Amino acid sequence: MKALVLGGGGREHALVRALSLDPGVTSIHSAPGNPGISDLAENHVINVTDGLAVTELAARLRAELVVIGPEAPLVAGVADALRDRGIPVFGPDKEAAHLEGSKAFAKEVMEAAGVPTAKARVCRSAGQVSEALDEFGAPYVVKNDGLAAGKGVVVTEDRALAEQHARECGRVVIEEFLDGPEVSLFVLTDGAHALPLLPAQDFKRAYDGDQGPNTGGMGAYAPVPWAPAGLVDEVMESVVRPTVSEMNRRGHRYQGLLYVGLALTSKGPRVVEFNARFGDPETQVVLDRLATPIGAVLQATDTGGLGSIGSLQWKSGAAVTVVVAAENYPGDPVKGDLIGGLEAANALEGAYVLHAGTAWDGVRDIKSNGGRVLNVVGTGADLRQARERAYEAARRLELRGSFYRTDIAERAAAEV
């Protein structure tokens, strides 16, 4: 199988790495990719939201699988263009991807499907915002209705900050606050069958102790040892299958990945959000634990053969990823600083570095080129060992002004 992966972040590096370990994948291409991905795949510079450019590249490469990493190409309809050309693609079509493209649409689908989620109101004016904030009270949860690269949600006790975020976004979804820890569950589906992956937990706040602004994610770990027994089966029955059925009823067969963000509340699991693609940085730890070769599984979501695969196989042990972020992330991250220590970090047993926001500086040097610059993955027999290795590798990296949280998976590792 020849594979083409769209995107250039840490999630895509993790996908390329997983495909490179699949003996059935003979060659890998990436667009646009990044310096780390270039060690495993051939990079191509194109606009990944341009369906024609993507299909022409895939056809020229004779790709037998196109994996769409980020949300923007999905919402732009790139999967539609590929399917129109008969090229197998991992990712839902434009209408189905609207589950992520619009928080309001996702709430509408959840209500129709009877999916347990937070009460919410869609607001378009300052008056509607004020009424919704009064109704639900603090902590205030204000979500940009559209795509916001993981930074469109504000959860705050500060009423003025909540109102300011609503003004900046325009149309927003305001929800009741859900108590309890959050868990991410990725589910592969071909529109008829659904196959769950390993649950993971990520950390959205920028600083230790869940302080600071929301980010795209500062770290993650898998498995989740404290998750209630039967959680995955319950979510598949109460959330995933009803949602896929509702999308089918609307004439939009959902093929690809459904990301279910969950709050484990005192009243049971509640959906926080849907995404239409692999989450970042949870993908980095979930795919690290996957033992089943990934290429044919991803292809089956498009060709309809997912039902014959059965269950996925997982490695024993655990994985932890720590995000090394640029100075001033998530506000106005500093770019262009040289990165050192990559070889030393990758040389550590049970650890490796995935590139998330990097670029070439000349022929050999690598510089920062985004807010979340690197993902350091540690693996081990348990969360404690995986965590120790991730942080030892992170300490070997050199990037001026960078920072990372020091408490990723700390509580879960202590409880194992």
N, C-alpha and C positions, 0 to 999 in steps of 0.2 A: 504494500500500500504506500502510495505517495501522499504526504499530508502537507497542508498549508495552514499555518496558524496566523490569524489576524490579531494584531495588537503588539505592544512593546513594553509591557509592564511586568511586575513580579508574577502575576497570575499566568501570563503567557509564557514566561520562562519556566514556570512549574509545569505547564501543559507540554511544552516542548521537551522538557526533561523526561516526563512520563512517557511520551511517545518515543523518545530515543531509547528507552528501556524495553520497548515492545519489539520482539523479534519479527513480528509481522509488518512492521513499518520499515520500508526500505530507504526512504529519503524524506527529509523534512525541510520545508521552506517556511519563512516567516515574513510578514509585512506589517509594520516596518521593522519589527524586531528591536534588539538592542545589543550592546557589545557582549553581554553575557550569553545571550541567545545565539550569537554568531559562532560560538564554539560548537554548537550542536546542529545548527541549521543555516541555510543560505538566506540572507536577508534581502528583501526587495523594498524599494522606496516607492510607495503608492499612497493615495488617499483611500484609507480603508472604509470610508463611508460612501464611496463612489461605487455603486453596484456594477457599472460597466467595467471600470478599471479592475475590480476584483475578479469578475468573471473572465475577463480577458487573460489576466495573469494565471488564474486557475486552469483555464483551458490550455494555455501555452505550456504550463508545467505538467499537464495531464494529471492533475491532482485527483485522487480518488476519495479525498476527505478534506473539507475546509472547516476548520474549527474557528468559530468566531468568539474571541475572548471578551472584548469590551461591549458595553451596552449600546454605544452610539451607532455602530454599524447595524445592529439588530433593529433599532428603532427607525433607522434610515431605510430599511427594507433590503439589505444586502443578501440576506438568506433567501428572499423571494427571487432575486435576480439569479442566484446560483441554481435554485431549484428549477427555474424556468429553462435553464440551459442543461438540466439533467445532471448537474454536479452534486454529489452527496455533500450535505452541509450539516454541521452540528450547531443548532441554534434555531429558535422559533422565527416564524415569519413576522412581518411588520405589525400586523394586527394583533397577533398573540403577544408580541413583545410589548404591546401597550400596557400589559400588566405591570411592567416596570416603568414605562415611559410616562404613566399618569397614575399618581397615588389615588386620585378620585375614581378612575376606572377600576383600579384594583379593589377598592372598597365596594364598588357597585357589584363586581363579580362575586366577591366574598359574601355579600348580603344575599345575592341570588342563589348561591350555592350552599348557604347555611353554614359558612365557615366561621368558627369562633375567632373574634378579633375585637379590638377596642372600638368603643363607640366613637363616632367621628362626625364632623361637619365640614363641608366644602365651603370655603369663604372667598368672596371676590371683592369685598369692600371692607373699609375700616369698621363700619358698624357691625357687619357680620362677624368680623374677627373679635370685636369686643364682646358680643353676645356669647360666642363660643367659649372664649376664655372665662367669662363669668360662669357659664354652665359647667365646665369641666374642672375649673379651679387649678391650683398649683399642685405639683409641678406642671408647668405648661409644656405641651408637646405641639410644635408647629413644624409642618413639613411642606417644603416646596412641592407643588404638584408635579413638576417636570423633573428631568434629569439634572443632577447637581453634583456628579462625580463623588458621591458619598458624603457630601458636605452640606446637604440641603435640609438637615434636620436640626432643630434647636430644642433641647430639653432644659428648662430653666425654672427657677423660682422667681426670677425677675420679670415682672409683668411688662416693664418698658422694653426689655430686650426681646421678649416674645413678640410684642407689637412691632418693633423695629424690623425683625426678621420677616414678619408677614408683609410689611410695606415693601421691603426689598424684593420679595419673591413675586408679589402680585397675587395670583391664585394659589391658595394654600389649603391644606387639609389639617384641621386642628382636632386632636384626639384626646381622649381621657388617658391619663398616665397608667401604664400597666406595671404592677409590682412584680418582683421576682427576677431571677437571673435570666439572661438571654442565651439561646442556643441556636446555631445555624444548622439546617439540614438541606443538603443538596439531593435532588431527585432527578434521575434520568427518565425521560418518557418519550415514547414514539406516538403518543396520542391515544393508544389503546392499553399499553402496559406501562408500568412505572416501577423503577428500581431505585431504592434509597442507597445513599452512600453513608459513610461514617459521620455521625454528628460531630460538630466542633464548636468551640467558643472563641469569639474574638473580643478585642478590647478597643472600643471606639474613642474614648477620651484620650487627649494628647499626653497627659502626665500621670505619674504614679498615683495610686489611690483613686482612680477614676475622676481625676480633677482636670480642669481645662476644657477647651472647646471640643466638639465632636470632630472626628477626622474620618478618613476612609478606612481606618483600622491600623492600630499600632502593634498588633501581635495576635497570635492565635495558638491553640493547641488541640490535639486530638490523640486518643479518644477523650470523651468526657465521662470520667469514672463515677461522678455523682448524679448523672442523669437518671431519672426514674426508670425502673424496669418497664418495658413495654411502651416507652415513649415513641419510638419510631413507628411501631404498628399503629398506635393511636393517631399519630399525625397523618400517616398514610390514609387511614380510614376517614378521619374527620376533616382533613384539609386537602390533601393532594388529589385523591380520586374525585371528590366533588368538584374541585376547581378545574381539573382536566375535562371532566364531563360537561361542566358549564361552558367551557370554551368550545368544546365540540358542538354543543347545542347551538351556540352562536355562529357556527360555521367556521370556526378558527381552530383547526387541529393543532394542538400544542405539541411540538416536536423539539427536543433539545433538553435543556436543563431548567428546572423550576427551583429557584432558591427560596426556601422558606425560613424567614427570620422569626424566631419564636420567643415569647416571654413565658416562662414557667410560673404562672401566677398561682395564688392561693385557690383559685377556682378552676385550675387546669391550664393546659397550654392555650395560648392566644397568639394569633399571627400579628407580628409587628409590621412586616413588610414582605412583599414578593419581589424577587429580581428574576430576570430572564436569562441569567448567565452565571457562571461560577463566581463566587464571592472572593474578594481579595482583602485580607490575607489568609482566609480559611483554606482556600484551594491548596496553598503551599504545604499545609500539614496533612490534609485529607489525601491528596494524591501521593504524598510520600508514603503513606500507610497502605496504599492500594497494591495488592499482589496480582490481581487479574490484569493481563495486558489490556491497555486502554483503547487502542485504535479501533478494533472491531466493535467494541461496546459503544463508542461515540458514533460510529458509522451506523449502527443498528437503530439509533433514534430516528434516523432519516429514512432508512430502507424498510423499517417496520419489523425487524427481527429481534426486538428486545425481549419478547416473551420467551424465546428459546434459550436465552442466556442463563436464566435462573438467578441465583444469588452471586454476589461478588465475593472474592476472597481477600482477606486482609492480613497484613503482617502483624505479628505480635509486637508488643512494645508501644512506644509513643513518639510523637514529634511535637516540637515547639518551634514557632517562628517569632523572631523579634525584628521589628521594623526599625531601621536606622533612618531617621528623618533629617531633612536639611534645616539649617538655622531659619527660624521664623515660621516654620510649618505649624499649622495649616494656613496662616494668614497670607504672607507674601514670601514664600520660601526662596532662599538664596540659591542661585544656580551658578555653575561654572567652576566650582572648586575641585581640585584634583583629589582623587581617591587613592589611598595607599593601603597596604596590608591585605589585599585580596588573596594573594597566594598563601600567605600565612594563615588566614582564616580558613581557606579551603583545605589546607593541609591537616587541620585538626581532625582526628578520628571521630566519626559520627556527626560531622557538621559540614555544611556547605553554604555558599552564598548565592542567592538569586538576585539578578539585577531588576530593579523596579523603575528607577528614574535616572538612567545613566546615558552618557554619550561619549563618543570618541573625542579625544583632544590630541590632534595630530595622529600619528600612525599607531602608537602603542599605548599612550596614556589614556586614562579614563577619568571623566569628570562627572560631577553631579548635574542632573538635568531635570529635576522634578522635586516634589515635596517629600514623597517617600522614596528614598534613594536605593536602599538595599534591604533585602529580606534575608536574615540569617536563620537557617534552619538547623536545629539540633535534634538528633535522634538518640534513642536509648532503650534500655529494657523497661523503663518506666518514665513517668513525667519528670521525676526528680533528676535522673541522669540526662534526659533530653534537654531539660532546662539548663543544667550546668554546662553542657556542651555548647548550646546556643549562645549563652552569655560569654563563655570563654572565647568563642570565635568572634563575637561582636567586639570584644575588648582589643582584638588584634587589628581591627580596622582603623583607618586614619582618614578623617574628613573634618575639616575645620568647621566649627560651629554646630556640628551635628549633635543629635541627642537620641536617646531611646528610653522607653520605660524599663524600669528594673524589676517590675512585679508581674510580668507576664507568666501566667500559670502558677504563680507562687502559692496561692491558696489551695488549688487543686493538687499540686505536688505534695504539699504538706499533709493532705488528708489521705493520700494513697497508703 
